[in-house]
Amino acid sequence: MLGLTTQFPRDALAAGQPWKAGLAQAIITPQKSIWMAGYASRKKPSEGAVQELYAKALALEDHTGKRAVLVTSDLLGFPASVSHNIAERVEKQYHLARHQLLLSSSHTHCGPVIGKMLGTMYPMNSQQWADVEAYTNELEDKIVNLVGTSLQSLRPTRLGFGHGEAGFAMNRRARTNGEMVIGVNKHGPVDYDVPVLRIDDKHGKVRAVVFGYACHNTTAQDFLQFNGDYAGYAQAWLEKQHPGATALFIAGCGGDANPYPRGTVELAQQHGEELAAAVEKVLVGKLEPVHAPLNTAYEEFAVAFATPPGREELQAQLENNDVYRHKWAEAMLKILDRDGHLPTEYPYPLEIWQFGQDLTLIALAGEVVVDYDLRLKKELGAEKLWVAAYCNDVFAYIPSLRVLREGGYEGGGAMVYYGQPGPFAPTIEETIIGKVRDMIGRVRGEIS
């Protein structure tokens, strides 16, 4: 499959309105041993790398002069503090408003810790946290510079969009002895969709490809060497197939899906090749032209937590033999002492990019379960829709009402590691879906 031609069918995008696109990328692999993100079972920092980690930027400008920049990264996720720092600097230096910048991460569990994300999970000492802080500062600098470089390299292009399919995602919410655990659920919901955006040069050759998949990047379990997992290997395959092109990966709503099978770097390479082959099949098929204008919107709105625990309950958790619950209770008590109460809501960021009448990109924050993806595609239509997750802020799992009621790790258990006061309120799904509808109505209304 990867040996197919790199050219579009002769008139595939002939009707497409012209765009400008600019690209930039930078290696973000830590240059020293640093703690790796995603697994509580790791007891020591990294031991080198088997694959470089990258941050990549795609700048787009439509024929009216509207601009937006997508940043993808081989990271577990951007915490809000890092996203806000980057966005503020980008606005100041390049005059891009917040709604014109989208920060996404592949959610690889073989990347570095950044910021204080999942701080209760890692048994790190003060020097190791200082190393994380230094790396985070360097990362912010690199990404801000990437945005500038991508804007400086804008040149004429055309866009095409299509869908493929890859089958290695497996729902991971399994019931054992009456409880929801992380396992293998062959009958659970998944989305095998592979959305693909092709950016070609004036000669019809691939200049860049943006693609997605709704599955955790957790093939290489507990591995101590940096790599991008299946998403990193898929990008590498595509860039090898298309010399000079840039491949960018956007994670989908895979909060409750794992690669299957998994456990080794070799399997990560295998899944990466399968995903790359699915993308390649789309690239040489019939893509639909993507027209201007480009409308972008960003909003932060409140999502409610369930009633938080009281002081007595938190103090009781200090006696818990589970070190993570102990650390969580300490953190919650500090907030309670400082503010007099625990947070009752979280500012949830949502971003929408509307490409003419041809494509709607919904960028959800957090580790979103697949129910959101499947519901939005059913209600809005799947053909011209791209539902992404792990964008702008990764601060918690985002359960649907079904998953919240079922409980388990994605339903509320992981909040201990994320340092949140407890599960979300039952309103979580309708709050987010309602805001998606509202914002889509606005960006589409500005075009029609």
PEWOQUI-V585780 format. One record per helix or strand. SS is the DSSP state (2 for helix, 1 for strand). FROM is the first residue (numbers start at 0). LEN is the number of residues. If there is no record, write none. Layout:
((SS;FROM;LEN) (SS;FROM;LEN))
This chain:
((1;6;1) (1;18;9) (1;35;1) (1;48;1) (1;53;8) (1;66;7) (2;79;15) (2;97;3) (1;100;4) (1;107;1) (1;111;1) (2;118;3) (2;125;27) (1;154;11) (1;168;8) (1;178;7) (1;192;8) (1;204;9) (1;216;1) (1;225;1) (2;228;13) (1;245;6) (1;256;3) (2;264;19) (1;287;2) (1;293;12) (2;310;7) (2;322;17) (1;344;11) (1;358;5) (1;366;2) (2;369;11) (1;384;4) (1;390;1) (1;396;2) (2;400;6) (2;408;5) (2;414;4) (1;423;1) (2;427;18))
